[in-house]
Amino acid sequence: MSEYQYYEFHAVDRSLTDEEMNELRSFSTRAEITANSFVNEYSWGNFKGNEDRWMEKYFDGYLYYANWGTHVLKLRLPLTLLDLQTVQAYLSGDNFSARISDDKIILEFFSESENGGEWEKNWQLSSFLSLRLDLARGDLRCLYLAWLSNLQNNNQDKEYEEYEEYEENEEDYEDNEKFEPPVPPGLAELTPALTSFADFLRVDPDLLTVAAKMSPALKEVTPNLNDLRSWVAALPINEKENLLTDILENSMRGDQTVAMRTVRRFNKEWQSRLAALPGNITIRPDRKRTVAELLKNAEHIAEIRKREELERAAAKQAEQQRLAKLAREKRLNEIASSESLLWKQIESLVAEKKSTSYNKAIELLIDLRDLAARGDNSNFLLKLNAFKKRHSAKSSLMARLSNMEKRPF
């Protein structure tokens, strides 16, 4: 099988300079390089750059996948839009990591197929870049999906170890008793980007279904225009003027960081007030689930889904058989008065001594056989034996007849 690797980098918050583009060109003569991107595909050879360094110096997004099943996605955001403490709540395993580089945080998401050797979808980094905007707004669903991917991966590793006569130890028990991180709203209504992200990380749909049961609907935690007006009205006049000026000044340069930082600030303050309301569990759930509980419920959901799939498949097969039987009865009714004509057609087809003609002749013989099976088939058997004697020298036809006689009525 041919080797295939795909590398794509993208700069969002600023464009590359001519000098930087020349630096990138020194690593590849074949890559597509623009002021905002670097894309290269490899069927032989390897990438000569350092993706970690490139993410620190040039780019805000990185996508890699190979046809043996490795998936890597990296996203870079300013620390003013996403802090490490928020991310750390969702870190648990090797499939998701985060690190600080100057005033930026770099997230790395990883997935690998145990089977390997798969031909990949045509992934594009553009499908995932909106996740940066989601995170900047305070939408943490992609972090939770990465945590689910880690949970799923860790559980699969333990299942393999148990298969190899592995005995459960105290550490495994403690892992199962750990609680899930904060469940973000909207897990049951993923955007196309989040759906692709879950697919990219190979998140088990059954596990996601269970996780989404405690995820509030987005409409329950989305502020309305009055909430925005009230928040803006409460700001001091000087702060409003400075804030608007900063947003306009930076936006005119193509930098939306200040605007997104303001959105993030509003969301945090608004959600804090919402969570503080008596009896409100939309933002602050009244209970948390353990890892063991999530996994057990996912297994239960999987069992129900598989049973329903089998029932649907059985019902579909039964319906197909019913329709086939009706069609067969209709066909036999149509030829009920044409037996003599059909025998003549069979003889005519056999005389052609062609493979396709033999096949058509056998189809007609099957029709006559099934029609005869409705009553006394002795007359059909006599004619069939006479037919076999007349054409016994035609080995190809005789082989087809032998197969026909083995087939059920």
C-alpha positions as CSV (number, residue, x, y, z in Angstrom):
1,M,0.0,0.0,0.0
2,S,1.3,3.5,-0.9
3,E,2.3,5.8,1.9
4,Y,0.5,9.1,2.2
5,Q,1.0,12.0,4.6
6,Y,-0.8,15.4,4.6
7,Y,0.5,18.6,6.3
8,E,-1.4,21.8,6.5
9,F,-0.6,25.0,8.5
10,H,-2.7,28.2,8.7
11,A,-2.0,31.7,10.1
12,V,-5.2,33.4,11.2
13,D,-4.4,36.3,13.5
14,R,-1.7,37.7,11.2
15,S,-0.3,37.1,7.7
16,L,3.2,35.9,7.1
17,T,5.9,38.3,5.9
18,D,7.8,37.8,2.7
19,E,10.8,36.9,4.7
20,E,8.9,34.3,6.6
21,M,7.4,32.8,3.4
22,N,11.0,32.5,2.1
23,E,12.0,30.7,5.3
24,L,9.2,28.2,4.8
25,R,10.1,27.7,1.1
26,S,13.6,26.6,2.1
27,F,12.0,23.5,3.7
28,S,10.0,22.5,0.6
29,T,10.1,23.3,-3.1
30,R,6.8,21.6,-3.8
31,A,4.6,23.0,-1.0
32,E,1.8,25.4,-1.7
33,I,2.8,28.5,0.3
34,T,0.7,31.7,0.7
35,A,0.7,34.6,3.1
36,N,-1.6,32.5,5.4
37,S,-0.8,28.9,4.7
38,F,1.6,26.0,4.0
39,V,0.2,22.8,2.5
40,N,2.1,19.8,1.4
41,E,1.4,16.1,0.6
42,Y,3.9,13.3,0.8
43,S,3.8,9.9,-1.0
44,W,7.5,9.5,-0.3
45,G,9.9,11.3,1.9
46,N,9.1,13.3,5.0
47,F,8.4,16.7,6.3
48,K,11.6,18.6,6.9
49,G,10.3,21.3,9.2
50,N,9.5,21.2,12.9
51,E,5.7,21.6,13.4
52,D,6.1,22.6,17.1
53,R,8.5,25.4,16.2
54,W,6.3,26.5,13.3
55,M,3.3,26.7,15.6
56,E,5.3,28.8,18.0
57,K,6.6,31.2,15.3
58,Y,4.3,31.3,12.4
59,F,0.9,29.6,12.6
60,D,-2.4,29.3,14.5
61,G,-3.5,26.0,13.2
62,Y,-1.9,22.7,12.1
63,L,-3.4,19.5,10.6
64,Y,-1.7,16.2,9.9
65,Y,-2.9,12.8,9.0
66,A,-1.4,9.7,7.4
67,N,-3.0,6.7,5.7
68,W,-1.8,4.4,8.5
69,G,-4.3,6.1,10.8
70,T,-2.5,8.9,12.7
71,H,-4.5,12.2,13.2
72,V,-3.0,15.4,14.7
73,L,-4.6,18.8,15.1
74,K,-3.0,21.8,16.8
75,L,-4.6,25.1,17.6
76,R,-2.9,28.3,19.0
77,L,-4.7,31.0,20.8
78,P,-3.7,34.1,22.9
79,L,-3.7,33.4,26.6
80,T,-6.0,36.4,27.0
81,L,-8.7,34.3,25.2
82,L,-8.0,30.9,26.7
83,D,-6.1,30.3,29.9
84,L,-4.3,27.1,30.9
85,Q,-6.3,26.6,34.0
86,T,-9.5,26.2,32.0
87,V,-7.9,23.7,29.7
88,Q,-6.3,21.6,32.4
89,A,-9.8,20.5,33.7
90,Y,-10.1,18.5,30.4
91,L,-6.5,17.1,30.3
92,S,-6.5,13.3,31.0
93,G,-4.3,11.1,28.9
94,D,-2.1,11.1,25.8
95,N,-4.6,12.2,23.2
96,F,-4.9,15.8,24.4
97,S,-2.2,18.1,25.7
98,A,-1.5,21.9,26.1
99,R,1.5,24.0,26.5
100,I,2.4,27.7,26.9
101,S,4.6,29.5,24.4
102,D,5.2,33.2,25.3
103,D,1.7,34.8,25.4
104,K,0.0,31.9,23.5
105,I,-1.5,28.5,24.4
106,I,-1.0,25.7,22.0
107,L,-3.5,22.8,22.1
108,E,-2.6,19.4,20.6
109,F,-5.2,16.8,19.8
110,F,-4.1,13.3,18.7
111,S,-5.8,10.1,17.6
112,E,-4.5,6.9,16.1
113,S,-6.3,3.9,14.7
114,E,-5.4,0.6,16.2
115,N,-6.1,-1.1,12.9
116,G,-4.0,1.3,10.8
117,G,-3.8,1.1,7.1
118,E,-6.8,3.2,6.4
119,W,-7.4,5.5,3.5
120,E,-8.4,8.8,5.0
121,K,-11.1,11.3,4.3
122,N,-10.1,14.5,2.5
123,W,-9.7,16.4,5.8
124,Q,-9.0,20.2,5.5
125,L,-7.8,22.5,8.2
126,S,-10.5,25.0,7.3
127,S,-13.0,22.6,8.8
128,F,-11.5,23.0,12.2
129,L,-10.3,26.6,12.4
130,S,-13.7,27.8,13.7
131,L,-12.9,25.8,16.9
132,R,-10.5,28.6,17.8
133,L,-13.3,31.1,17.6
134,D,-15.5,28.8,19.7
135,L,-12.9,28.6,22.4
136,A,-12.3,32.3,22.4
137,R,-16.1,32.8,23.0
138,G,-16.0,30.4,25.9
139,D,-17.5,27.4,24.0
140,L,-15.5,24.4,25.5
141,R,-17.2,21.6,23.7
142,C,-14.1,20.7,21.7
143,L,-12.2,20.3,24.9
144,Y,-14.8,18.0,26.3
145,L,-14.8,15.9,23.1
146,A,-11.0,15.6,23.5
147,W,-11.5,14.4,27.1
148,L,-14.0,11.8,25.8
149,S,-11.5,10.7,23.2
150,N,-8.9,10.2,26.0
151,L,-11.4,8.4,28.2
152,Q,-12.3,6.1,25.3
153,N,-8.6,5.4,24.5
154,N,-7.7,4.7,28.1
155,N,-10.6,2.3,28.4
156,Q,-9.6,0.4,25.3
157,D,-6.0,0.1,26.5
158,K,-7.3,-1.4,29.8
159,E,-9.6,-3.8,27.9
160,Y,-6.6,-5.0,25.9
161,E,-4.5,-5.5,29.1
162,E,-7.3,-7.4,30.7
163,Y,-7.5,-9.6,27.7
164,E,-3.8,-10.3,28.3
165,E,-4.6,-11.6,31.8
166,Y,-4.2,-8.2,33.3
167,E,-5.5,-7.9,36.9
168,E,-7.3,-4.7,38.0
169,N,-5.2,-2.7,40.5
170,E,-5.9,0.1,42.8
171,E,-4.8,2.7,40.2
172,D,-7.4,1.5,37.7
173,Y,-10.1,1.6,40.4
174,E,-9.2,5.2,41.2
175,D,-9.4,6.1,37.5
176,N,-12.9,4.7,37.3
177,E,-14.0,6.7,40.3
178,K,-12.7,10.0,38.9
179,F,-15.4,12.5,37.9
180,E,-15.9,14.0,34.5
181,P,-14.9,17.6,33.9
182,P,-17.5,20.4,33.5
183,V,-20.0,19.4,30.9
184,P,-20.5,22.3,28.3
185,P,-23.8,23.2,26.8
186,G,-24.8,22.0,23.4
187,L,-23.2,18.5,23.2
188,A,-26.4,17.2,21.6
189,E,-26.4,19.9,18.9
190,L,-22.8,19.9,17.5
191,T,-21.9,22.3,14.8
192,P,-20.5,20.8,11.5
193,A,-16.9,21.7,12.7
194,L,-17.5,19.9,16.1
195,T,-19.0,16.9,14.3
196,S,-16.0,16.7,12.0
197,F,-13.7,17.1,15.1
198,A,-15.5,14.3,16.9
199,D,-15.1,12.1,13.8
200,F,-11.4,13.2,13.5
201,L,-10.8,12.0,17.1
202,R,-12.9,8.9,16.5
203,V,-15.1,9.6,19.5
204,D,-17.5,6.8,20.1
205,P,-21.0,8.1,19.2
206,D,-22.6,6.0,22.0
207,L,-20.3,7.6,24.6
208,L,-21.1,11.0,23.2
209,T,-24.8,10.3,23.4
210,V,-24.5,9.4,27.1
211,A,-22.3,12.5,27.7
212,A,-24.9,14.8,26.1
213,K,-27.7,13.7,28.5
214,M,-26.4,16.2,31.1
215,S,-25.5,18.9,28.6
216,P,-27.9,21.9,28.6
217,A,-29.4,23.0,25.3
218,L,-27.7,26.1,23.9
219,K,-30.8,28.1,24.0
220,E,-30.9,27.7,27.7
221,V,-27.5,29.4,28.2
222,T,-27.6,31.9,25.3
223,P,-27.9,35.6,26.4
224,N,-30.5,37.7,24.7
225,L,-30.3,41.3,23.5
226,N,-31.6,42.6,26.9
227,D,-28.7,40.8,28.7
228,L,-26.2,42.5,26.4
229,R,-27.8,45.9,26.9
230,S,-27.8,45.5,30.6
231,W,-24.2,44.5,30.7
232,V,-23.1,47.4,28.5
233,A,-25.2,49.9,30.4
234,A,-23.5,48.9,33.7
235,L,-20.0,49.7,32.3
236,P,-18.5,53.1,33.3
237,I,-18.7,55.6,30.4
238,N,-14.9,55.9,30.1
239,E,-14.5,52.1,29.9
240,K,-17.2,51.9,27.2
241,E,-15.4,54.5,25.1
242,N,-12.0,52.9,25.6
243,L,-13.4,49.4,24.9
244,L,-15.1,50.5,21.7
245,T,-12.0,52.4,20.5
246,D,-9.8,49.4,21.1
247,I,-12.2,47.0,19.3
248,L,-12.4,49.3,16.3
249,E,-8.7,50.0,16.1
250,N,-7.7,46.4,16.3
251,S,-10.4,45.2,14.0
252,M,-9.4,47.7,11.3
253,R,-5.9,45.9,11.4
254,G,-7.6,42.5,11.0
255,D,-7.0,41.6,14.7
256,Q,-10.2,40.4,16.4
257,T,-8.5,39.5,19.7
258,V,-9.8,42.5,21.6
259,A,-13.3,41.9,20.3
260,M,-13.2,38.2,21.3
261,R,-11.7,39.1,24.7
262,T,-14.7,41.3,25.3
263,V,-17.1,38.6,24.3
264,R,-15.3,36.2,26.6
265,R,-15.4,38.7,29.5
266,F,-19.2,39.2,29.0
267,N,-19.9,35.4,28.8
268,K,-18.0,34.7,32.0
269,E,-19.7,37.5,34.0
270,W,-23.1,36.6,32.6
271,Q,-22.8,32.9,33.3
272,S,-21.6,33.6,36.8
273,R,-24.7,35.6,37.5
274,L,-26.8,32.9,35.9
275,A,-25.2,30.2,38.0
276,A,-25.8,32.2,41.2
277,L,-29.6,32.2,40.7
278,P,-31.3,30.1,43.3
279,G,-32.1,26.5,42.1
280,N,-30.4,27.1,38.7
281,I,-28.4,24.0,37.6
282,T,-28.1,24.9,34.0
283,I,-24.5,26.2,34.3
284,R,-23.8,24.4,37.6
285,P,-25.2,20.8,37.6
286,D,-26.3,19.4,40.9
287,R,-24.3,16.2,40.4
288,K,-21.3,14.8,38.5
289,R,-20.8,11.5,36.8
290,T,-17.9,9.2,37.4
291,V,-15.8,7.7,34.6
292,A,-17.2,4.3,35.4
293,E,-20.7,5.5,35.2
294,L,-20.2,7.1,31.7
295,L,-18.5,4.0,30.4
296,K,-21.2,1.7,31.7
297,N,-24.0,3.8,30.3
298,A,-22.3,4.0,27.0
299,E,-22.1,0.2,26.9
300,H,-25.8,0.0,27.7
301,I,-26.6,2.5,24.9
302,A,-24.5,0.5,22.5
303,E,-26.3,-2.7,23.3
304,I,-29.7,-1.1,22.7
305,R,-28.5,0.5,19.5
306,K,-27.1,-2.8,18.2
307,R,-30.3,-4.7,19.1
308,E,-32.4,-2.1,17.3
309,E,-30.1,-2.3,14.3
310,L,-30.6,-6.0,14.2
311,E,-34.3,-5.7,14.5
312,R,-34.5,-3.1,11.7
313,A,-32.3,-5.4,9.5
314,A,-34.5,-8.4,10.2
315,A,-37.6,-6.4,9.4
316,K,-36.1,-5.1,6.2
317,Q,-35.1,-8.6,5.1
318,A,-38.5,-9.9,5.9
319,E,-40.1,-7.2,3.9
320,Q,-37.7,-7.8,1.0
321,Q,-38.6,-11.5,1.1
322,R,-42.3,-10.7,1.2
323,L,-42.0,-8.4,-1.9
324,A,-39.8,-11.0,-3.7
325,K,-42.4,-13.7,-3.0
326,L,-45.2,-11.4,-4.4
327,A,-43.2,-10.6,-7.5
328,R,-42.5,-14.3,-8.0
329,E,-46.1,-15.2,-7.7
330,K,-47.0,-12.5,-10.2
331,R,-44.4,-13.8,-12.7
332,L,-45.7,-17.4,-12.4
333,N,-49.3,-16.2,-12.9
334,E,-48.2,-14.4,-16.1
335,I,-46.6,-17.6,-17.6
336,A,-49.2,-20.1,-16.4
337,S,-50.7,-20.4,-19.8
338,S,-47.5,-20.2,-21.8
339,E,-45.6,-23.4,-21.0
340,S,-45.4,-24.6,-24.6
341,L,-44.1,-21.3,-25.8
342,L,-41.5,-21.2,-23.0
343,W,-40.1,-24.7,-24.0
344,K,-39.8,-23.5,-27.6
345,Q,-37.9,-20.3,-26.4
346,I,-35.6,-22.6,-24.3
347,E,-34.8,-24.8,-27.3
348,S,-34.1,-21.7,-29.4
349,L,-31.8,-20.2,-26.8
350,V,-29.8,-23.5,-26.4
351,A,-29.4,-23.7,-30.1
352,E,-27.4,-20.5,-30.0
353,K,-24.7,-22.2,-28.0
354,K,-23.8,-19.0,-26.1
355,S,-23.1,-18.5,-22.5
356,T,-25.6,-15.7,-22.1
357,S,-28.2,-17.7,-24.0
358,Y,-27.7,-20.7,-21.7
359,N,-28.2,-18.4,-18.7
360,K,-31.5,-17.1,-20.1
361,A,-32.6,-20.7,-20.9
362,I,-31.9,-21.8,-17.3
363,E,-33.9,-18.8,-16.0
364,L,-36.9,-20.0,-18.0
365,L,-36.4,-23.6,-16.8
366,I,-36.6,-22.3,-13.3
367,D,-39.8,-20.5,-14.1
368,L,-41.3,-23.7,-15.5
369,R,-40.0,-25.8,-12.5
370,D,-41.5,-23.4,-9.9
371,L,-44.8,-23.2,-11.9
372,A,-45.0,-27.0,-11.9
373,A,-44.3,-27.1,-8.2
374,R,-47.8,-25.6,-7.6
375,G,-49.4,-28.9,-8.5
376,D,-48.3,-32.2,-10.1
377,N,-44.8,-31.7,-11.5
378,S,-44.4,-35.1,-13.1
379,N,-45.0,-33.7,-16.6
380,F,-42.3,-31.1,-16.1
381,L,-39.8,-33.8,-14.9
382,L,-40.5,-35.9,-17.9
383,K,-39.9,-33.0,-20.2
384,L,-36.8,-32.0,-18.3
385,N,-35.2,-35.5,-18.5
386,A,-35.9,-35.6,-22.2
387,F,-34.3,-32.1,-22.5
388,K,-31.2,-33.3,-20.7
389,K,-30.8,-36.3,-22.9
390,R,-31.1,-34.2,-26.1
391,H,-28.4,-31.8,-24.9
392,S,-26.2,-34.1,-22.8
393,A,-23.2,-33.3,-25.0
394,K,-23.3,-29.6,-24.0
395,S,-21.2,-29.7,-20.9
396,S,-21.5,-26.0,-20.1
397,L,-25.3,-26.3,-20.2
398,M,-25.3,-29.5,-18.2
399,A,-23.3,-27.8,-15.5
400,R,-25.8,-25.0,-15.3
401,L,-28.6,-27.5,-15.1
402,S,-26.9,-29.3,-12.2
403,N,-26.6,-26.1,-10.3
404,M,-30.2,-25.3,-11.0
405,E,-31.4,-28.6,-9.5
406,K,-29.4,-27.9,-6.3
407,R,-31.3,-24.6,-5.9
408,P,-34.4,-24.6,-3.7
409,F,-37.8,-24.1,-5.2
